[in-house]
Amino acid sequence: MEMNVLRLEPGEVRTLLRFAPGKGYPRHKHPAGEEVFVISGVYSDNGVDYPEGSYIYYPSNSDHAPISETGCTILVISPEVPVHI
């Protein structure tokens, strides 16, 4: 997993995440929600595959366990600092 923080300000966090094939994160929750845009590859979460160009909105207090079997790059937009930074 590679991470590049693009913007880190109170209430506004933007990160690029690159998943190596077969990698992901354990199930976790985002109290303030999260948005994901798939830049390349296929991002999978909660049994759904999202190809390049997909946009996913996770509402407040939703949980997920993202993975990418083939590898992918995503843009993550969140109002909170991810615990993995």
PEBELRA-V413875 format. One record per residue. N is the residue number from 1. RES is the residue in one small letter. OMEGA is omega in whole degrees, 0 to 359 (999 if undefined). BURIAL is # if it has 9 or more other C-alpha atoms within 8 Angstrom, else .. Layout:
BEGIN
{{N RES OMEGA BURIAL} {N RES OMEGA BURIAL}}
END
This chain:
BEGIN
{{1 m 175 .} {2 e 181 .} {3 m 176 .} {4 n 180 .} {5 v 181 #} {6 l 181 .} {7 r 181 .} {8 l 179 #} {9 e 177 .} {10 p 178 .} {11 g 183 .} {12 e 180 #} {13 v 177 #} {14 r 179 #} {15 t 169 #} {16 l 177 #} {17 l 175 #} {18 r 178 #} {19 f 170 #} {20 a 179 #} {21 p 178 #} {22 g 182 #} {23 k 179 #} {24 g 179 #} {25 y 173 .} {26 p 180 .} {27 r 179 .} {28 h 184 .} {29 k 174 .} {30 h 183 #} {31 p 182 .} {32 a 179 #} {33 g 183 #} {34 e 174 #} {35 e 181 #} {36 v 173 #} {37 f 181 #} {38 v 181 #} {39 i 178 #} {40 s 179 #} {41 g 180 #} {42 v 178 #} {43 y 181 #} {44 s 179 #} {45 d 178 #} {46 n 176 .} {47 g 181 .} {48 v 175 .} {49 d 180 .} {50 y 181 #} {51 p 177 #} {52 e 179 #} {53 g 181 .} {54 s 175 #} {55 y 180 .} {56 i 176 .} {57 y 175 .} {58 y 181 #} {59 p 178 .} {60 s 177 #} {61 n 174 #} {62 s 177 #} {63 d 180 #} {64 h 179 #} {65 a 185 #} {66 p 178 #} {67 i 172 #} {68 s 180 #} {69 e 184 #} {70 t 187 #} {71 g 179 #} {72 c 172 #} {73 t 181 #} {74 i 170 #} {75 l 180 #} {76 v 179 #} {77 i 185 #} {78 s 175 #} {79 p 181 #} {80 e 178 #} {81 v 177 .} {82 p 181 .} {83 v 183 .} {84 h 175 .} {85 i 999 .}}
END
